[in-house]
C-alpha cells in the first residue's frame, strides 16, 4: 500500500516538474530575417541556433530562414532550441575559367556551368571568328582565376573574322564599345 502511494505521488510530481501537457507550437519562421526570428522566439520562450547557411537563393531575403527544425506547427516544451538554416547575404565567389582562345559557344557553356552570365559580346578585328580574345568584368579586363560573385555578368571580347590592320589584336588598347 505504501509502495503504491509512493508511486502515485512520484508520478504526480514528475508530471508537475516536467510540465506535462504544456506545449508551445513552433511558429513558421520561413523567409523571416534573423533579427525578427530572435524576437518571435524570445516572446515564446524558445531559443535558436543557426546550423548552416545554404547556397544563396534569390527567392529568399538575405539572412532569412530557409528551413527550420523542428518544423512549423510542431509542439515543443519551453526553452527548446530551434535549429535554423539561413540564406547567405549574397552569392559565393567563384573563379573565372580559362576562356581565351576558346570559341564563344564553348565559353558560353563554361560560364553557364559555373554560374556566370554574359552581359554582352564585343567584336574586334581578329581572324578567329567568334574566338574569345578577352574577358571584362565591370569594364575591366580580368584573367582566369579572378574571383567574382556567382551570377555576375561579364563581357566577352571576340574576333569578328576580319584581319586586324596591325597584325594581332592588342587587348591592352581601348576596345571600342
PAPA-200667 format. One line per 2 residues: number of its first residue (from 1); for each residue x, y, z of N, C-alpha, C. Coordinates in Angstrom, 2 decimals. Example, Ala and Ser with C-alpha at 12.3 -4.5 7.8 and 13.67 -1.06 7.14 Angstrom:
2
1 = 13.19/-5.69/7.80/12.30/-4.50/7.80/13.20/-3.30/7.80 | 12.85/-2.25/7.08/13.67/-1.06/7.14/12.90/0.03/7.87 .
***
This chain:
177
1 = 0.82/-1.19/0.00/0.00/0.00/0.00/0.87/1.26/0.00 | 1.90/1.27/0.86/2.81/2.40/0.93/3.56/2.54/-0.40 .
3 = 3.93/1.42/-0.96/4.62/1.43/-2.24/3.74/2.04/-3.33 | 2.48/1.70/-3.33/1.54/2.25/-4.31/1.39/3.76/-4.12 .
5 = 1.34/4.20/-2.87/1.23/5.62/-2.57/2.48/6.37/-3.03 | 3.67/5.80/-2.84/4.92/6.41/-3.29/4.95/6.52/-4.82 .
7 = 4.49/5.49/-5.52/4.47/5.50/-6.98/3.52/6.59/-7.48 | 2.33/6.68/-6.92/1.34/7.67/-7.35/1.87/9.08/-7.10 .
9 = 2.44/9.33/-5.95/3.00/10.66/-5.63/4.16/10.98/-6.58 | 5.02/10.01/-6.86/6.14/10.22/-7.78/5.66/10.58/-9.17 .
11 = 4.63/9.90/-9.65/4.09/10.18/-10.98/3.49/11.59/-11.04 | 2.82/11.99/-9.99/2.23/13.33/-9.95/3.32/14.40/-9.92 .
13 = 4.38/14.16/-9.15/5.48/15.12/-9.09/6.21/15.19/-10.43 | 6.36/14.06/-11.07/7.02/14.02/-12.38/6.22/14.83/-13.40 .
15 = 4.91/14.64/-13.42/4.06/15.40/-14.35/4.12/16.90/-14.04 | 4.17/17.25/-12.76/4.22/18.67/-12.37/5.57/19.30/-12.73 .
17 = 6.68/18.59/-12.46/8.01/19.17/-12.71/8.35/19.23/-14.19 | 7.82/18.33/-14.99/8.10/18.36/-16.44/7.05/19.16/-17.19 .
19 = 6.09/19.71/-16.49/5.00/20.49/-17.09/4.33/19.69/-18.20 | 4.00/18.45/-17.88/3.36/17.56/-18.84/2.08/18.20/-19.37 .
21 = 1.94/18.23/-20.70/0.75/18.80/-21.33/0.90/20.27/-21.69 | 1.98/20.93/-21.24/2.22/22.34/-21.58/3.18/22.41/-22.75 .
23 = 2.65/22.72/-23.92/3.46/22.76/-25.13/3.36/24.13/-25.79 | 4.37/24.44/-26.57/4.39/25.66/-27.39/4.42/25.20/-28.83 .
25 = 3.56/25.79/-29.65/3.53/25.46/-31.08/4.64/26.26/-31.77 | 5.51/25.55/-32.50/6.63/26.19/-33.19/6.09/27.06/-34.32 .
27 = 6.46/28.35/-34.34/5.98/29.24/-35.41/6.71/28.97/-36.73 | 6.08/29.40/-37.83/6.72/29.30/-39.14/7.67/30.49/-39.29 .
29 = 8.95/30.22/-39.37/9.97/31.27/-39.44/10.50/31.48/-40.85 | 9.97/30.73/-41.82/10.45/30.80/-43.20/10.36/32.21/-43.75 .
31 = 11.44/32.65/-44.39/11.59/33.96/-45.04/11.64/35.13/-44.06 | 11.75/34.83/-42.76/11.89/35.90/-41.77/13.38/36.13/-41.51 .
33 = 13.76/37.39/-41.35/15.16/37.71/-41.09/15.51/37.36/-39.66 | 16.78/37.14/-39.42/17.25/36.61/-38.14/16.89/37.52/-36.95 .
35 = 16.90/38.84/-37.14/16.54/39.74/-36.04/15.07/39.57/-35.65 | 14.20/39.40/-36.63/12.78/39.17/-36.37/12.59/37.81/-35.69 .
37 = 13.33/36.81/-36.14/13.25/35.47/-35.56/13.60/35.50/-34.08 | 14.64/36.24/-33.73/15.08/36.33/-32.34/13.95/36.88/-31.45 .
39 = 13.25/37.90/-31.93/12.14/38.48/-31.15/10.97/37.51/-31.02 | 10.62/36.85/-32.13/9.49/35.91/-32.12/9.75/34.76/-31.15 .
41 = 10.94/34.19/-31.22/11.24/33.03/-30.38/11.41/33.41/-28.92 | 12.00/34.57/-28.64/12.15/35.02/-27.26/10.77/35.23/-26.62 .
43 = 9.83/35.78/-27.38/8.48/36.02/-26.85/7.77/34.71/-26.51 | 8.17/33.62/-27.15/7.53/32.33/-26.90/8.39/31.41/-26.03 .
45 = 9.42/31.96/-25.40/10.32/31.19/-24.53/11.00/30.05/-25.28 | 11.42/30.35/-26.52/12.16/29.38/-27.32/13.53/29.96/-27.66 .
47 = 14.49/29.08/-27.89/15.84/29.51/-28.27/16.10/29.07/-29.70 | 17.20/29.57/-30.29/17.54/29.15/-31.64/19.04/29.05/-31.80 .
49 = 19.43/28.28/-32.82/20.83/28.16/-33.20/20.89/28.03/-34.72 | 21.77/28.83/-35.32/21.98/28.75/-36.76/22.94/27.61/-37.01 .
51 = 22.51/26.63/-37.81/23.36/25.47/-38.05/24.06/25.53/-39.40 | 23.54/26.37/-40.32/24.14/26.38/-41.64/23.64/27.57/-42.42 .
53 = 24.44/28.01/-43.34/23.99/28.95/-44.36/24.10/28.22/-45.67 | 22.99/28.11/-46.35/22.93/27.34/-47.60/23.49/28.15/-48.76 .
55 = 23.37/27.60/-49.95/23.68/28.36/-51.15/22.67/29.49/-51.27 | 23.13/30.63/-51.74/22.27/31.80/-51.85/21.08/31.51/-52.75 .
57 = 19.90/31.90/-52.27/18.66/31.74/-53.05/18.05/33.12/-53.23 | 17.91/33.55/-54.46/17.40/34.89/-54.74/15.92/35.03/-54.41 .
59 = 15.19/33.92/-54.23/13.77/33.99/-53.90/13.53/34.17/-52.39 | 14.61/34.24/-51.60/14.52/34.49/-50.16/15.28/35.77/-49.84 .
61 = 14.82/36.54/-48.86/15.60/37.72/-48.44/16.96/37.31/-47.88 | 17.91/38.24/-47.90/19.22/37.98/-47.33/19.08/37.73/-45.82 .
63 = 19.87/36.79/-45.32/19.88/36.42/-43.90/18.51/35.98/-43.38 | 17.69/35.42/-44.24/16.37/34.93/-43.85/16.41/33.42/-43.68 .
65 = 15.46/32.91/-42.92/15.38/31.47/-42.65/14.91/30.74/-43.91 | 15.66/29.71/-44.29/15.28/28.85/-45.41/14.55/27.61/-44.89 .
67 = 15.07/27.04/-43.81/14.42/25.88/-43.21/14.67/25.88/-41.71 | 13.87/25.10/-41.01/13.98/25.04/-39.55/13.66/23.64/-39.07 .
69 = 14.17/23.32/-37.86/13.88/22.06/-37.21/13.77/22.32/-35.71 | 12.68/21.94/-35.09/11.50/21.25/-35.56/10.70/22.10/-36.55 .
71 = 9.88/21.42/-37.33/9.07/22.05/-38.37/7.99/22.95/-37.76 | 7.52/23.93/-38.53/6.42/24.77/-38.04/5.19/23.92/-37.69 .
73 = 4.53/24.29/-36.60/3.34/23.56/-36.15/3.64/22.45/-35.17 | 4.93/22.10/-35.01/5.31/21.07/-34.04/5.09/21.61/-32.63 .
75 = 4.82/20.69/-31.71/4.66/21.08/-30.31/5.95/20.76/-29.56 | 6.47/21.76/-28.82/7.72/21.60/-28.07/7.55/22.20/-26.68 .
77 = 8.45/21.86/-25.80/8.48/22.42/-24.45/9.14/23.80/-24.47 | 8.88/24.59/-23.45/9.52/25.90/-23.31/11.03/25.71/-23.25 .
79 = 11.76/26.68/-23.76/13.22/26.72/-23.76/13.84/25.73/-24.76 | 13.02/25.17/-25.64/13.52/24.26/-26.68/14.33/25.06/-27.70 .
81 = 15.38/24.46/-28.21/16.22/25.11/-29.22/15.69/24.76/-30.61 | 15.49/25.80/-31.44/15.05/25.65/-32.82/16.29/25.83/-33.69 .
83 = 16.56/24.87/-34.57/17.74/24.92/-35.43/17.34/25.52/-36.78 | 18.12/26.51/-37.24/17.79/27.27/-38.43/18.86/27.16/-39.50 .
85 = 18.41/27.15/-40.76/19.31/27.25/-41.90/18.98/28.58/-42.57 | 20.00/29.44/-42.74/19.80/30.79/-43.26/20.26/30.94/-44.70 .
87 = 19.67/31.92/-45.36/20.10/32.32/-46.70/21.29/33.26/-46.52 | 22.42/33.00/-47.16/23.57/33.90/-47.02/23.24/35.30/-47.56 .
89 = 24.12/36.25/-47.29/23.88/37.63/-47.71/24.16/37.85/-49.19 | 24.73/36.88/-49.86/25.00/37.02/-51.28/25.54/35.73/-51.86 .
91 = 25.76/35.76/-53.15/26.31/34.59/-53.83/27.76/34.37/-53.42 | 28.18/33.14/-53.48/29.58/32.79/-53.20/30.45/33.26/-54.37 .
93 = 31.72/33.54/-54.08/32.66/33.91/-55.13/33.15/32.66/-55.84 | 33.27/32.77/-57.16/33.78/31.66/-57.96/34.92/32.16/-58.83 .
95 = 35.72/31.24/-59.31/36.87/31.59/-60.16/36.46/31.59/-61.62 | 36.96/32.59/-62.35/36.71/32.66/-63.78/37.49/31.53/-64.46 .
97 = 36.81/30.73/-65.28/37.54/29.67/-66.00/38.37/30.25/-67.15 | 39.25/29.42/-67.70/40.06/29.82/-68.85/39.14/29.93/-70.07 .
99 = 39.08/31.12/-70.68/38.20/31.33/-71.81/38.91/31.84/-73.06 | 40.11/32.38/-72.90/40.84/32.94/-74.05/41.25/31.80/-74.98 .
101 = 41.09/32.04/-76.29/41.36/31.06/-77.35/40.38/29.89/-77.30 | 39.18/30.17/-76.81/38.08/29.21/-76.80/36.97/29.83/-77.64 .
103 = 36.17/29.03/-78.30/35.08/29.60/-79.10/34.04/30.22/-78.18 | 33.32/31.19/-78.72/32.28/31.86/-77.95/31.25/30.85/-77.44 .
105 = 30.91/29.90/-78.27/29.93/28.89/-77.87/30.43/28.06/-76.69 | 31.69/27.62/-76.77/32.28/26.85/-75.68/32.41/27.71/-74.42 .
107 = 32.80/28.97/-74.59/32.93/29.89/-73.45/31.58/30.08/-72.77 | 30.52/30.20/-73.56/29.18/30.37/-73.00/28.80/29.16/-72.15 .
109 = 29.10/27.97/-72.64/28.81/26.75/-71.88/29.59/26.71/-70.57 | 30.88/27.05/-70.64/31.72/27.06/-69.43/31.19/28.06/-68.40 .
111 = 30.79/29.23/-68.88/30.29/30.27/-67.97/28.97/29.85/-67.32 | 28.08/29.27/-68.09/26.81/28.80/-67.53/27.05/27.70/-66.49 .
113 = 28.02/26.84/-66.75/28.31/25.74/-65.84/28.78/26.23/-64.47 | 29.50/27.34/-64.43/29.99/27.85/-63.14/29.07/28.92/-62.55 .
115 = 28.01/29.29/-63.28/27.05/30.24/-62.73/27.30/31.69/-63.09 | 27.93/31.95/-64.23/28.15/33.33/-64.68/27.30/33.59/-65.92 .
117 = 27.01/34.87/-66.15/26.17/35.25/-67.29/26.97/36.15/-68.23 | 26.59/36.13/-69.49/27.21/37.02/-70.47/26.32/38.24/-70.62 .
119 = 26.85/39.39/-70.25/26.12/40.65/-70.37/26.08/41.11/-71.82 | 27.26/41.06/-72.48/27.32/41.42/-73.89/28.58/40.83/-74.50 .
121 = 28.58/40.84/-75.83/29.74/40.38/-76.59/30.19/41.54/-77.47 | 31.47/41.89/-77.35/32.05/42.94/-78.18/32.96/42.28/-79.21 .
123 = 32.80/42.67/-80.47/33.61/42.08/-81.54/34.72/43.03/-81.94 | 35.90/42.47/-82.14/37.07/43.23/-82.59/37.61/42.58/-83.86 .
125 = 38.45/43.35/-84.59/39.11/42.78/-85.76/40.13/41.74/-85.31 | 39.84/40.50/-85.61/40.74/39.38/-85.30/40.31/38.22/-86.18 .
127 = 41.26/37.47/-86.68/40.98/36.40/-87.63/40.09/35.30/-87.06 | 40.25/34.98/-85.80/39.46/33.91/-85.20/38.03/34.35/-84.98 .
129 = 37.16/34.03/-85.93/35.77/34.44/-85.83/35.11/33.72/-84.65 | 34.48/34.52/-83.78/33.81/34.03/-82.56/34.79/33.37/-81.58 .
131 = 36.06/33.68/-81.71/37.07/33.20/-80.77/37.19/34.25/-79.66 | 37.26/33.80/-78.41/37.36/34.72/-77.28/38.81/35.21/-77.17 .
133 = 38.98/36.53/-77.14/40.31/37.15/-77.00/40.48/37.82/-75.65 | 39.41/38.04/-74.93/39.49/38.68/-73.63/38.16/38.64/-72.91 .
135 = 38.22/38.93/-71.60/37.01/38.92/-70.77/37.05/40.18/-69.89 | 35.91/40.86/-69.80/35.80/42.05/-68.96/34.72/41.84/-67.90 .
137 = 35.00/42.40/-66.72/34.02/42.43/-65.63/34.02/43.85/-65.10 | 32.87/44.47/-65.10/32.73/45.87/-64.68/33.71/46.76/-65.44 .
139 = 33.77/46.56/-66.75/34.57/47.35/-67.70/36.08/47.19/-67.54 | 36.54/46.19/-66.79/37.97/45.95/-66.62/38.29/44.53/-67.09 .
141 = 39.45/44.40/-67.76/39.89/43.08/-68.19/40.23/42.23/-66.97 | 39.81/40.97/-67.02/40.12/40.03/-65.94/40.74/38.78/-66.53 .
143 = 41.48/38.07/-65.69/42.20/36.87/-66.12/41.60/35.62/-65.48 | 41.91/34.45/-66.02/41.43/33.21/-65.41/41.83/33.13/-63.94 .
145 = 40.91/32.63/-63.11/41.17/32.54/-61.68/40.66/33.73/-60.90 | 40.31/34.83/-61.60/39.77/36.01/-60.92/38.49/35.61/-60.20 .
147 = 38.34/36.04/-58.95/37.17/35.69/-58.14/36.09/36.75/-58.33 | 34.89/36.29/-58.65/33.76/37.19/-58.78/32.49/36.47/-58.31 .
149 = 31.49/37.23/-57.87/30.28/36.60/-57.33/29.54/35.78/-58.39 | 29.02/34.65/-57.96/28.21/33.82/-58.84/27.06/34.67/-59.37 .
151 = 26.64/34.42/-60.60/25.57/35.14/-61.30/26.01/36.51/-61.79 | 27.31/36.82/-61.71/27.81/38.10/-62.25/27.70/38.09/-63.76 .
153 = 27.61/39.29/-64.33/27.54/39.43/-65.78/28.88/39.91/-66.29 | 29.39/39.23/-67.31/30.68/39.60/-67.87/30.53/39.91/-69.35 .
155 = 31.59/40.50/-69.90/31.62/40.83/-71.32/32.70/39.99/-71.99 | 32.35/39.38/-73.10/33.32/38.62/-73.88/33.82/39.50/-75.02 .
157 = 35.13/39.49/-75.25/35.73/40.18/-76.38/36.07/39.09/-77.40 | 35.38/39.11/-78.54/35.53/38.04/-79.53/35.97/38.61/-80.88 .
159 = 36.59/37.74/-81.66/37.00/38.11/-83.01/35.82/38.11/-83.96 | 35.89/39.01/-84.99/34.82/39.07/-85.98/35.20/38.40/-87.31 .
161 = 36.41/37.86/-87.38/36.85/37.17/-88.59/37.61/38.06/-89.56 | 37.73/39.34/-89.27/38.47/40.27/-90.14/39.92/40.37/-89.70 .
163 = 40.80/40.54/-90.68/42.23/40.68/-90.37/42.47/42.05/-89.72 | 43.15/42.09/-88.56/43.47/43.38/-87.94/44.49/44.14/-88.78 .
165 = 44.39/45.45/-88.75/45.30/46.28/-89.55/46.75/46.14/-89.13 | 46.99/45.97/-87.84/48.37/45.92/-87.33/48.74/44.53/-86.84 .
167 = 48.37/43.50/-87.53/48.74/42.14/-87.11/47.72/41.56/-86.15 | 48.17/41.17/-84.96/47.28/40.56/-83.97/46.61/41.63/-83.12 .
169 = 45.44/41.34/-82.57/44.76/42.34/-81.75/45.53/42.62/-80.46 | 45.58/43.89/-80.07/46.22/44.29/-78.82/45.12/44.63/-77.83 .
171 = 44.90/43.74/-76.88/43.81/43.95/-75.92/44.17/44.97/-74.85 | 45.40/45.40/-74.79/45.76/46.42/-73.80/45.30/47.80/-74.27 .
173 = 44.99/47.93/-75.55/44.45/49.18/-76.05/42.97/49.22/-75.74 | 42.41/50.41/-75.77/40.98/50.55/-75.52/40.20/49.92/-76.68 .
175 = 39.26/49.12/-76.35/38.46/48.44/-77.35/37.18/49.24/-77.50 | 36.78/49.54/-78.74/35.58/50.34/-78.94/34.35/49.63/-78.39 .
177 = 33.45/50.41/-77.82/32.22/49.86/-77.23/31.18/49.64/-78.30 .
***
